[in-house]
Amino acid sequence: MSIIEHRVRDTPAFVAHAVNELAEAGLRASWSAHAGDLGRAVPGTLTIDDGHDQHPFPAIAAATVNASDITLLPHDERTILITERVSDARAGQLRERGWGGFVDSAGNASLRSSGIVIEIRGRRAAGPTSTPSAAAPFTRAGLPVTFALLASAEHFGTTPAQRALAETSGTSLGTVNRVLRALRDRTPPMVEGKRNNLLRRDALEREWISAYSAQQPTAWPEERFTSDLWATPNDVLDAVLPEGALFGSEVAAARLGAPIRPATALIHVDTDDRARRELIRRGRLRKDEHGTIRLRPALWRTPPVPTVDHTVPRLLIRADLLLEDDPRTDEISAEFAHGER
């Protein structure tokens, strides 16, 4: 069987590998990219030619994905994901979140269309097809700066001065400058002008949530507690938090009117240990690895925008809800995009 591969300019290496692996499996495949601003993801079409008919699959190509990406990237029941590697667990998440299938760079695939069913599993890639380095806005040091930039743009409609970004995020002016320069140098750019006006906000938010979700477990590790006062997460809803502590995730969403009964209570606490000690004292908290009260270090030195009912900014509520990896919170998370709730 002849191999047909239509390359287009800037075809990601992992997509080319995926197409080649399908060809090695005896499937004639081609990829075409579409216009669209999805940040690091690329929309397009993967077409399979079975010798009789052509079967186009709308696709989203992203080198790496996590649970948040699977929810955030635009898709329907026909859309497939093309990525570096899809594990059995990731394949299950794709099904749960309503994707139409996938192809990875090793040649594993799950594709269904009228007149064609393709299931290939168990193939291993020879090695990484790319080794992208983390961009400054999405490193451990850069994420707080990008968060302050996005939160301020949503609340105030403007970008803070560089010194204000440094003071809010608790980072150096050098880090702020590296973040802004990286965003300005993107193609197309994400900030412009002397005032660093924010462009392509949707794409930047998706990339920020993805990077935060990937790094949170190690960069901002949580502590779990039980409480002598707050027997259930619902009890925390009416709690008075000390200065330097803010509600996140399900509790934050519930306090702002979302129809959700929290399964756990997440509280972001300033890195100044006084807020943590005061919160433990007020709630009579006791460490418990199975406890439903979760304390997570804050992303800021001071909150970048005024707080509402002692909750974190909306972008972080959205990211926290997606991190729960619970389909019941996906719709609620979407309500916090751009302050819609």
KEKE-3310 file (N, C-alpha, C; in steps of 0.2 Angstrom, whole numbers, plus 5000, padded with zeros to 4 digits):
npx = (5004:5003:5011:5004:5007:5003:5012:5012:5017:5026:5021:5019:5032:5028:5015:5019:5026:5015:5007:5016:5018:5005:5004:5014:5007:4999:4989:4983:4987:4984:4988:4981:4983:4973:4967:4968:4967:4974:4984:4997:4992:4986:4973:4966:4964:4964:4965:4960:4962:4954:4956:4944:4936:4937:4940:4938:4944:4940:4953:4963:4979:4991:5007:5009:4997:4986:4974:4966:4968:4961:4948:4948:4952:4944:4931:4921:4910:4916:4928:4946:4961:4978:4993:5008:5009:4997:4990:4982:4974:4973:4966:4954:4950:4948:4937:4927:4926:4920:4927:4931:4941:4958:4975:4992:5010:5017:5009:4998:4980:4963:4949:4934:4922:4909:4908:4921:4933:4945:4957:4971:4983:4996:5008:5024:5033:5049:5057:5057:5049:5051:5059:5054:5058:5053:5043:5046:5034:5028:5035:5040:5043:5038:5024:5017:5018:5012:4999:4996:4996:4985:4974:4973:4970:4958:4950:4953:4955:4967:4985:4996:5010:5027:5034:5024:5019:5029:5030:5017:5017:5028:5040:5056:5061:5068:5063:5050:5052:5057:5046:5037:5044:5045:5031:5029:5037:5031:5023:5008:5011:5008:5007:5008:5016:5021:5014:5012:5000:4988:4986:4976:4970:4962:4969:4981:4976:4972:4984:4990:4982:4984:4998:4999:4991:4999:5011:5007:5006:5019:5025:5017:5014:5001:4994:4985:4971:4960:4946:4942:4931:4925:4917:4913:4916:4906:4904:4914:4910:4904:4914:4926:4939:4957:4967:4976:4972:4962:4948:4947:4943:4930:4923:4925:4918:4905:4903:4901:4889:4888:4880:4884:4890:4902:4916:4928:4938:4947:4959:4969:4984:4994:5012:5018:5020:5012:4999:4995:4997:4988:4976:4976:4974:4962:4953:4955:4963:4970:4983:4980:4982:4971:4962:4949:4951:4961:4976:4985:4999:4999:4999:5004:5011:5004:4986:4982:4971:4956:4948:4933:4921:4930:4937:4948:4955:4945:4950:4959:4950:4943:4954:4957:4945:4946:4957:4952:4948:4936:4921:4909:4912:4916:4908:4904:4916:4918:4909:4916:4924:4931:4924:4911:4901)
npy = (4994:5011:5025:5040:5056:5072:5085:5100:5118:5121:5109:5100:5090:5079:5076:5073:5061:5053:5052:5046:5033:5028:5026:5016:5006:5002:5011:5024:5041:5058:5075:5091:5107:5120:5137:5145:5150:5143:5143:5133:5122:5115:5116:5106:5094:5076:5065:5049:5037:5024:5017:5016:5026:5043:5048:5060:5067:5079:5087:5090:5095:5093:5093:5088:5084:5086:5082:5094:5100:5092:5094:5108:5111:5114:5104:5090:5076:5071:5075:5072:5068:5072:5068:5066:5055:5043:5036:5022:5026:5040:5038:5034:5046:5054:5048:5050:5064:5066:5066:5061:5052:5047:5049:5044:5048:5036:5028:5022:5021:5027:5027:5031:5031:5033:5018:5014:5008:5010:5003:5003:4998:4997:5000:5007:5022:5025:5035:5052:5063:5077:5090:5101:5116:5124:5138:5155:5161:5151:5143:5138:5149:5159:5157:5163:5177:5177:5174:5185:5195:5190:5190:5203:5209:5204:5209:5223:5227:5231:5231:5228:5239:5234:5234:5233:5221:5213:5215:5210:5197:5192:5190:5193:5208:5205:5192:5196:5204:5194:5186:5194:5198:5185:5183:5194:5190:5179:5170:5172:5188:5189:5200:5218:5234:5248:5248:5235:5228:5216:5203:5190:5183:5172:5161:5162:5160:5147:5140:5144:5138:5125:5123:5127:5116:5105:5107:5110:5100:5097:5110:5118:5111:5102:5102:5091:5091:5087:5094:5100:5108:5110:5099:5094:5098:5107:5114:5123:5133:5144:5149:5160:5167:5169:5184:5183:5171:5162:5156:5142:5132:5120:5125:5139:5141:5137:5147:5158:5156:5145:5129:5118:5105:5105:5093:5093:5105:5118:5129:5143:5149:5162:5163:5168:5162:5165:5167:5154:5147:5154:5150:5137:5137:5143:5135:5123:5113:5097:5087:5076:5064:5060:5069:5081:5095:5106:5114:5125:5133:5150:5158:5171:5186:5196:5197:5199:5206:5214:5204:5193:5190:5183:5174:5166:5174:5173:5166:5157:5149:5143:5135:5127:5120:5112:5105:5096:5085:5080:5076:5082:5095:5101:5109:5119:5125:5131:5141:5151:5157:5172:5179:5176:5171)
npz = (5000:4996:5003:5008:5012:5017:5020:5029:5031:5046:5052:5067:5075:5082:5076:5063:5065:5071:5059:5051:5058:5057:5043:5043:5048:5038:5035:5025:5028:5030:5035:5039:5043:5052:5052:5068:5085:5097:5106:5112:5106:5090:5078:5066:5052:5052:5039:5034:5022:5015:5004:4997:5002:5008:5025:5035:5050:5062:5071:5086:5089:5101:5109:5122:5135:5149:5162:5163:5151:5142:5145:5143:5129:5114:5108:5101:5100:5088:5087:5087:5097:5094:5099:5109:5117:5123:5136:5144:5154:5151:5139:5144:5150:5139:5133:5143:5143:5131:5119:5102:5099:5097:5091:5094:5094:5093:5086:5091:5091:5091:5082:5075:5062:5050:5042:5045:5057:5069:5079:5088:5099:5112:5106:5107:5108:5100:5106:5113:5103:5103:5112:5121:5129:5144:5143:5148:5154:5160:5169:5185:5192:5184:5182:5193:5189:5177:5180:5189:5179:5170:5179:5183:5171:5168:5179:5180:5167:5162:5161:5174:5180:5178:5190:5199:5196:5200:5214:5218:5214:5220:5215:5206:5197:5186:5183:5180:5168:5160:5158:5152:5140:5134:5131:5122:5112:5106:5092:5085:5094:5112:5121:5119:5115:5125:5137:5138:5134:5135:5123:5114:5125:5129:5124:5131:5144:5143:5141:5153:5163:5160:5162:5176:5181:5178:5186:5199:5209:5214:5214:5222:5235:5244:5260:5271:5282:5296:5306:5322:5322:5310:5303:5291:5273:5270:5281:5282:5273:5280:5287:5295:5288:5292:5289:5274:5270:5258:5250:5239:5223:5225:5237:5235:5223:5228:5238:5229:5223:5215:5210:5219:5230:5241:5241:5246:5255:5249:5253:5250:5256:5261:5259:5270:5286:5297:5293:5290:5303:5311:5304:5307:5320:5322:5316:5323:5317:5313:5307:5294:5282:5275:5276:5274:5272:5264:5263:5253:5247:5243:5227:5226:5233:5238:5235:5217:5213:5220:5232:5232:5243:5251:5242:5230:5215:5200:5189:5195:5203:5192:5187:5199:5200:5188:5191:5200:5192:5190:5182:5185:5190:5179:5170:5179:5181:5169:5170:5176:5168:5162:5171:5171:5179)
capx = (5000:5007:5010:5002:5007:5003:5015:5011:5022:5025:5018:5023:5035:5024:5010:5022:5027:5009:5005:5021:5016:4999:5006:5018:5002:4995:4984:4985:4984:4987:4986:4981:4982:4968:4969:4964:4972:4973:4990:5002:4988:4985:4968:4967:4960:4967:4961:4961:4960:4954:4956:4938:4933:4941:4937:4941:4943:4943:4958:4967:4986:4995:5012:5007:4990:4984:4966:4963:4968:4956:4942:4948:4953:4938:4930:4915:4910:4919:4935:4951:4967:4984:4998:5014:5008:4990:4990:4975:4971:4971:4961:4948:4948:4946:4930:4923:4925:4917:4931:4929:4946:4965:4981:4998:5016:5019:5004:4992:4974:4956:4946:4928:4918:4905:4912:4928:4934:4953:4959:4978:4985:5002:5014:5028:5038:5056:5060:5054:5050:5053:5061:5053:5060:5048:5044:5047:5028:5025:5039:5038:5044:5034:5017:5013:5018:5007:4993:4994:4994:4978:4969:4972:4967:4951:4947:4954:4955:4974:4991:5000:5017:5032:5036:5018:5018:5034:5027:5011:5019:5033:5046:5060:5059:5071:5058:5044:5054:5058:5039:5034:5048:5043:5025:5030:5041:5027:5021:5008:5013:5003:5007:5011:5016:5025:5010:5011:4993:4987:4982:4975:4969:4959:4974:4985:4973:4972:4991:4992:4979:4988:5005:4998:4989:5005:5016:5004:5007:5026:5027:5013:5011:4996:4994:4978:4969:4954:4945:4937:4925:4922:4916:4912:4918:4901:4904:4919:4907:4903:4920:4929:4946:4961:4970:4981:4969:4957:4944:4948:4940:4923:4921:4925:4912:4899:4902:4899:4883:4887:4876:4889:4891:4910:4918:4934:4938:4953:4961:4975:4987:5000:5018:5020:5018:5008:4992:4994:4997:4981:4970:4976:4972:4955:4949:4957:4965:4974:4986:4977:4983:4965:4957:4945:4953:4967:4979:4989:5003:4997:5003:5005:5013:4998:4982:4983:4965:4952:4945:4926:4919:4936:4938:4953:4952:4941:4954:4961:4944:4942:4959:4956:4940:4948:4962:4949:4947:4929:4917:4904:4914:4919:4903:4904:4922:4917:4905:4920:4929:4930:4920:4904:4897)
capy = (5000:5017:5030:5047:5061:5079:5090:5108:5121:5121:5103:5098:5084:5073:5075:5070:5055:5050:5051:5040:5027:5025:5023:5010:5001:5001:5016:5030:5046:5065:5080:5098:5112:5125:5143:5145:5153:5139:5143:5128:5117:5116:5113:5103:5088:5070:5061:5042:5035:5016:5014:5017:5032:5046:5049:5066:5068:5085:5085:5095:5092:5096:5088:5085:5086:5084:5082:5101:5102:5088:5098:5115:5111:5114:5097:5087:5069:5069:5078:5067:5072:5070:5070:5062:5048:5042:5030:5019:5031:5046:5036:5034:5053:5057:5045:5053:5071:5067:5066:5056:5047:5049:5045:5046:5048:5029:5024:5020:5025:5025:5031:5028:5035:5029:5014:5013:5008:5008:5002:5001:4999:4993:5002:5011:5026:5024:5040:5058:5066:5083:5091:5108:5119:5127:5145:5159:5163:5145:5140:5138:5156:5163:5156:5169:5183:5177:5174:5192:5198:5188:5192:5210:5211:5202:5213:5230:5228:5234:5227:5232:5241:5229:5234:5231:5213:5209:5215:5206:5190:5190:5188:5198:5212:5201:5187:5199:5206:5188:5183:5199:5197:5179:5184:5198:5187:5174:5172:5180:5190:5189:5207:5223:5241:5250:5246:5227:5227:5209:5200:5183:5181:5165:5156:5162:5157:5140:5138:5145:5133:5118:5123:5126:5110:5100:5109:5111:5095:5098:5117:5121:5105:5104:5099:5089:5092:5087:5099:5099:5113:5109:5091:5092:5104:5111:5118:5128:5138:5150:5150:5167:5165:5175:5188:5179:5164:5163:5150:5140:5126:5119:5130:5146:5141:5137:5154:5163:5154:5139:5124:5112:5103:5103:5086:5095:5112:5120:5136:5145:5152:5166:5159:5170:5156:5167:5165:5146:5145:5157:5146:5130:5138:5145:5129:5117:5108:5092:5084:5070:5063:5058:5074:5085:5102:5106:5120:5125:5139:5155:5160:5178:5189:5199:5195:5204:5210:5213:5197:5193:5185:5179:5169:5168:5176:5168:5161:5151:5145:5139:5130:5123:5115:5107:5100:5090:5080:5077:5079:5086:5101:5104:5114:5124:5128:5135:5147:5156:5160:5179:5182:5176:5170)
capz = (5000:4995:5009:5006:5018:5015:5025:5028:5035:5053:5055:5073:5074:5084:5071:5057:5068:5071:5052:5048:5061:5054:5037:5044:5050:5032:5034:5021:5032:5029:5040:5036:5049:5051:5056:5074:5090:5103:5110:5109:5102:5083:5075:5059:5050:5050:5034:5033:5015:5016:4997:4994:5004:5013:5031:5038:5057:5065:5076:5089:5090:5106:5111:5129:5138:5155:5162:5162:5143:5139:5146:5140:5122:5110:5105:5102:5099:5082:5087:5090:5099:5091:5104:5110:5120:5126:5141:5145:5159:5147:5134:5147:5151:5133:5132:5148:5142:5125:5113:5097:5098:5097:5088:5097:5090:5093:5081:5095:5089:5092:5077:5072:5058:5046:5038:5047:5065:5069:5086:5088:5106:5114:5103:5111:5104:5101:5110:5113:5096:5104:5119:5121:5135:5147:5142:5155:5157:5162:5173:5192:5194:5179:5183:5197:5186:5172:5184:5191:5173:5168:5184:5183:5164:5169:5184:5179:5160:5160:5163:5179:5179:5179:5197:5203:5195:5204:5221:5219:5213:5225:5211:5204:5191:5181:5181:5176:5162:5155:5156:5147:5134:5130:5128:5117:5106:5103:5086:5085:5101:5117:5124:5114:5117:5131:5142:5138:5133:5134:5117:5114:5132:5129:5123:5137:5150:5143:5143:5160:5167:5158:5165:5183:5183:5178:5191:5206:5215:5217:5215:5228:5238:5249:5267:5272:5289:5299:5310:5327:5321:5303:5302:5284:5269:5270:5287:5280:5269:5284:5292:5294:5287:5294:5283:5270:5268:5253:5248:5232:5221:5226:5242:5232:5219:5232:5241:5224:5221:5211:5213:5221:5237:5241:5243:5250:5256:5248:5256:5248:5262:5260:5261:5277:5290:5302:5291:5291:5310:5313:5302:5310:5327:5322:5314:5327:5312:5314:5301:5292:5275:5272:5278:5268:5272:5260:5263:5248:5247:5238:5221:5227:5239:5239:5229:5212:5212:5226:5233:5233:5248:5253:5237:5225:5208:5196:5185:5199:5204:5187:5187:5204:5198:5183:5194:5204:5188:5191:5177:5188:5191:5172:5168:5184:5180:5163:5171:5179:5162:5160:5176:5168:5185)
cpx = (5004:5006:5009:5003:5008:5006:5013:5016:5020:5021:5022:5026:5031:5018:5013:5023:5021:5007:5009:5019:5010:5000:5010:5013:4998:4989:4987:4982:4987:4984:4986:4979:4977:4970:4965:4969:4970:4980:4995:4998:4987:4978:4969:4962:4965:4962:4964:4958:4960:4955:4950:4935:4938:4937:4941:4939:4945:4947:4961:4974:4989:5000:5011:5000:4990:4976:4963:4963:4962:4949:4942:4948:4946:4937:4923:4916:4914:4927:4940:4957:4973:4989:5004:5013:5001:4990:4983:4971:4969:4966:4954:4945:4945:4938:4925:4921:4922:4921:4929:4935:4953:4970:4987:5004:5019:5015:4998:4986:4968:4952:4940:4924:4914:4909:4919:4929:4942:4954:4966:4981:4992:5008:5018:5033:5045:5059:5056:5055:5051:5055:5060:5055:5054:5049:5043:5040:5025:5029:5037:5038:5040:5027:5014:5013:5012:5000:4991:4992:4987:4973:4968:4969:4960:4947:4947:4954:4962:4979:4995:5007:5021:5033:5030:5017:5023:5032:5022:5013:5024:5039:5050:5058:5062:5066:5052:5046:5055:5051:5037:5038:5046:5036:5025:5033:5037:5025:5014:5009:5006:5002:5010:5011:5020:5021:5009:5004:4992:4983:4981:4974:4966:4965:4979:4982:4973:4979:4993:4989:4983:4994:5004:4996:4994:5010:5013:5006:5014:5028:5024:5010:5006:4997:4986:4977:4962:4953:4940:4931:4922:4922:4916:4914:4912:4901:4909:4916:4906:4908:4923:4936:4951:4964:4976:4979:4963:4954:4946:4943:4932:4920:4920:4919:4906:4898:4899:4893:4882:4883:4880:4889:4898:4911:4924:4934:4945:4954:4968:4978:4993:5006:5020:5016:5013:5000:4990:4993:4990:4976:4970:4973:4964:4951:4950:4959:4970:4977:4983:4978:4976:4960:4954:4946:4960:4970:4985:4993:5000:5002:5006:5008:5007:4993:4982:4977:4961:4948:4937:4924:4924:4938:4944:4950:4949:4945:4957:4956:4943:4948:4959:4951:4942:4953:4959:4948:4941:4924:4911:4906:4916:4914:4903:4911:4922:4914:4910:4925:4926:4925:4913:4899:4895)
cpy = (5006:5021:5037:5051:5068:5083:5097:5111:5121:5115:5101:5091:5078:5071:5071:5062:5050:5048:5045:5034:5024:5022:5016:5004:4999:5006:5022:5036:5053:5070:5087:5102:5117:5131:5143:5147:5148:5138:5138:5123:5120:5113:5111:5097:5082:5066:5054:5040:5027:5013:5015:5024:5036:5048:5054:5066:5075:5084:5092:5092:5096:5091:5085:5088:5083:5084:5089:5102:5098:5091:5105:5115:5110:5107:5095:5080:5066:5071:5073:5071:5068:5072:5065:5055:5048:5035:5027:5023:5037:5044:5036:5041:5056:5054:5049:5060:5072:5068:5060:5051:5050:5045:5048:5045:5041:5025:5021:5024:5022:5029:5028:5033:5030:5025:5012:5013:5006:5008:4999:5002:4995:4995:5007:5015:5024:5029:5046:5061:5074:5085:5099:5110:5123:5135:5149:5160:5157:5140:5141:5146:5161:5163:5162:5175:5183:5177:5181:5196:5197:5191:5199:5212:5209:5207:5221:5232:5231:5230:5231:5234:5235:5228:5231:5223:5210:5209:5211:5199:5187:5188:5194:5202:5208:5195:5190:5201:5200:5185:5188:5199:5191:5180:5189:5195:5181:5176:5168:5181:5190:5196:5211:5229:5242:5248:5238:5225:5219:5207:5193:5180:5174:5160:5156:5159:5150:5137:5139:5140:5126:5118:5123:5119:5104:5101:5109:5106:5095:5105:5120:5115:5107:5100:5097:5089:5089:5092:5097:5103:5112:5102:5089:5099:5109:5116:5124:5134:5145:5152:5157:5165:5171:5178:5184:5172:5166:5156:5148:5134:5126:5124:5137:5146:5141:5144:5159:5161:5148:5133:5118:5111:5101:5096:5087:5102:5114:5127:5137:5150:5156:5162:5162:5165:5159:5166:5158:5144:5148:5153:5140:5131:5139:5139:5122:5112:5103:5088:5077:5069:5062:5064:5078:5092:5102:5113:5120:5132:5144:5156:5167:5180:5193:5198:5201:5208:5209:5207:5198:5188:5180:5173:5171:5171:5171:5163:5155:5147:5140:5133:5125:5118:5110:5102:5095:5084:5076:5080:5083:5093:5105:5110:5120:5128:5133:5141:5153:5159:5167:5182:5182:5175:5176)
cpz = (5000:5001:5006:5013:5015:5020:5024:5032:5042:5056:5061:5072:5076:5080:5065:5059:5068:5064:5049:5051:5059:5047:5038:5046:5044:5031:5030:5025:5029:5034:5037:5042:5047:5054:5062:5079:5096:5107:5107:5106:5095:5081:5068:5058:5049:5045:5033:5026:5015:5009:4993:4995:5008:5019:5035:5046:5059:5071:5080:5091:5096:5109:5117:5131:5145:5156:5161:5154:5140:5140:5143:5133:5119:5107:5105:5101:5093:5083:5090:5092:5096:5096:5105:5112:5124:5130:5141:5149:5155:5142:5137:5149:5145:5132:5137:5147:5135:5119:5108:5096:5099:5093:5092:5092:5089:5088:5085:5092:5091:5088:5075:5068:5054:5041:5040:5055:5065:5077:5086:5095:5107:5110:5107:5106:5105:5105:5110:5106:5097:5111:5120:5128:5137:5146:5148:5158:5161:5167:5181:5194:5190:5180:5187:5194:5180:5175:5186:5184:5170:5173:5184:5176:5165:5173:5182:5171:5158:5163:5168:5177:5181:5187:5201:5202:5199:5211:5222:5219:5217:5221:5209:5198:5185:5178:5177:5169:5157:5153:5151:5140:5130:5127:5122:5111:5103:5096:5085:5093:5106:5121:5118:5117:5123:5137:5143:5138:5131:5128:5118:5121:5133:5129:5128:5143:5149:5144:5150:5164:5166:5162:5173:5185:5183:5184:5198:5211:5218:5218:5221:5231:5243:5255:5268:5280:5290:5304:5316:5327:5315:5301:5295:5280:5269:5276:5286:5277:5273:5288:5290:5294:5290:5288:5280:5268:5263:5251:5240:5230:5223:5231:5239:5228:5222:5235:5236:5221:5216:5214:5214:5228:5238:5244:5248:5251:5255:5250:5253:5253:5260:5263:5268:5282:5295:5300:5292:5298:5313:5311:5305:5317:5327:5320:5318:5322:5315:5308:5300:5285:5271:5273:5272:5268:5270:5261:5257:5248:5241:5232:5221:5233:5242:5234:5224:5211:5219:5226:5234:5237:5250:5248:5233:5219:5204:5192:5189:5202:5198:5186:5192:5203:5193:5186:5198:5199:5189:5186:5179:5189:5184:5170:5173:5183:5174:5164:5174:5174:5161:5165:5174:5174:5189)
residu = (MET:SER:ILE:ILE:GLU:HIS:ARG:VAL:ARG:ASP:THR:PRO:ALA:PHE:VAL:ALA:HIS:ALA:VAL:ASN:GLU:LEU:ALA:GLU:ALA:GLY:LEU:ARG:ALA:SER:TRP:SER:ALA:HIS:ALA:GLY:ASP:LEU:GLY:ARG:ALA:VAL:PRO:GLY:THR:LEU:THR:ILE:ASP:ASP:GLY:HIS:ASP:GLN:HIS:PRO:PHE:PRO:ALA:ILE:ALA:ALA:ALA:THR:VAL:ASN:ALA:SER:ASP:ILE:THR:LEU:LEU:PRO:HIS:ASP:GLU:ARG:THR:ILE:LEU:ILE:THR:GLU:ARG:VAL:SER:ASP:ALA:ARG:ALA:GLY:GLN:LEU:ARG:GLU:ARG:GLY:TRP:GLY:GLY:PHE:VAL:ASP:SER:ALA:GLY:ASN:ALA:SER:LEU:ARG:SER:SER:GLY:ILE:VAL:ILE:GLU:ILE:ARG:GLY:ARG:ARG:ALA:ALA:GLY:PRO:THR:SER:THR:PRO:SER:ALA:ALA:ALA:PRO:PHE:THR:ARG:ALA:GLY:LEU:PRO:VAL:THR:PHE:ALA:LEU:LEU:ALA:SER:ALA:GLU:HIS:PHE:GLY:THR:THR:PRO:ALA:GLN:ARG:ALA:LEU:ALA:GLU:THR:SER:GLY:THR:SER:LEU:GLY:THR:VAL:ASN:ARG:VAL:LEU:ARG:ALA:LEU:ARG:ASP:ARG:THR:PRO:PRO:MET:VAL:GLU:GLY:LYS:ARG:ASN:ASN:LEU:LEU:ARG:ARG:ASP:ALA:LEU:GLU:ARG:GLU:TRP:ILE:SER:ALA:TYR:SER:ALA:GLN:GLN:PRO:THR:ALA:TRP:PRO:GLU:GLU:ARG:PHE:THR:SER:ASP:LEU:TRP:ALA:THR:PRO:ASN:ASP:VAL:LEU:ASP:ALA:VAL:LEU:PRO:GLU:GLY:ALA:LEU:PHE:GLY:SER:GLU:VAL:ALA:ALA:ALA:ARG:LEU:GLY:ALA:PRO:ILE:ARG:PRO:ALA:THR:ALA:LEU:ILE:HIS:VAL:ASP:THR:ASP:ASP:ARG:ALA:ARG:ARG:GLU:LEU:ILE:ARG:ARG:GLY:ARG:LEU:ARG:LYS:ASP:GLU:HIS:GLY:THR:ILE:ARG:LEU:ARG:PRO:ALA:LEU:TRP:ARG:THR:PRO:PRO:VAL:PRO:THR:VAL:ASP:HIS:THR:VAL:PRO:ARG:LEU:LEU:ILE:ARG:ALA:ASP:LEU:LEU:LEU:GLU:ASP:ASP:PRO:ARG:THR:ASP:GLU:ILE:SER:ALA:GLU:PHE:ALA:HIS:GLY:GLU:ARG)
# end
